Amino acid sequence: MASAPSSYSLKNGSGGLHLPDTARELVKIVVTGPFGVGKTTLIDSVSEIRPLHTEEQLTEASVSVDNLAGVRDKTTTTVAIDFGRISLAGGIVLYLFGTPGQERFRSLWADIAYGALGALVLVDTRRIDDSFDVLGLVEEAGLPYAVALNTFPDSRPYTEEQLRGALDLEPGTPMVTCDARDTNASIDALLSLVQHLIARQSQSAQSHSPETR
């Protein structure tokens, strides 16, 4: 990734599977977060191809092990991955891999995260504590990440300083607000991650330049 895209455009809006001719950089991104935070919804809202979902109905047995606090209306859950694709201006194509949010699917994490350049972590500000385990997994994997605060009608207002403190974010970690149902807002969240990755790559290149040694 040499430079940040100045704008974005959805390619193959009809749902075609073929990559656009302008594609020059293919980037794997993990879309993660706790159970019921909106990962599937976000991938649905931006994918230029028909998204792949591995969803199953929640059963009485799963209710006993999955924490439904704050998501009582949820009837399905991802049991493996969600997958989508979006082409950005500048020839950057993002492959989006959504992770299950429950503890019982943690064994899938390493396989899903393998080869990813970064992660977009969705957070529900009504259930901030639920995000800690996922943030821990992302940091253990060494993935750069951005945080997207998915808005819900009954979300409480917090200041950026309060949220950064509650999530224990490093100063350079991007944090944006988005509505996972809204295509433009979801793309903006992904762009914040892409720009973060480009900035880190540029800093790394400068630090390894002979002129800086």
C-alpha positions, 0 to 999 in steps of 0.5 A: 500500500503506497498511498491512501485512497482519496476516494472510494468506489464500489466495483461490480455493483451487480455482484460479479465475482471477478476482480476489477481490472484496476486491482493491484493490491489485495489485502486481507482484513479481519472484521471482529468484535464480540457477539452481536456487535454487527460484524455480519451487518457491516460486511453485508453493507459494503460487499460488492459480491454476494457475501458468504455467511455461515450462520445458524439459528440460536438454539436453547442449548446455545442460549445457556453458553452465549451471553445474550445480554443486550442482544435479546432480539438476535436469532442467528449467529456466525459459526465459522466466518463471514466473507465479503470483498470491496474494491477501493480507489487506488486499486486496493481490494479488501477481502473481509473475514468476519469472525464469530464473537463467542468464546466457544469459537476462539479456536477458529481465531488463528486460522481466520487471522492468518495472513491478515494485515489488520483488523477492524474491531467493532465495539458496542458502547452498551457492552464495552466490557465484552470487547476486552477479550477480542481486543486481547486476541487482536493484540496477541496476534500482533495485528494493527487495528482500528476501532469502530463504535457501532451505534445503536438507538439506546447507546449512551453518549461518551466522550472520545477520551472516556471511550479510549480510556475504557478500551485502553487504546494507544494514542495512535489507534484510530477510533471512529463511529459508524452505523454498520447498516450504512454503506458509507459509514462502514466504508469510512470505518474500513478506510480509517483502518487502511490509512492506519496500515499505510501510515504504519508501513510508511513509518516502518519503511522510513525507520529501515531506510539507510538515511535514518540509520 
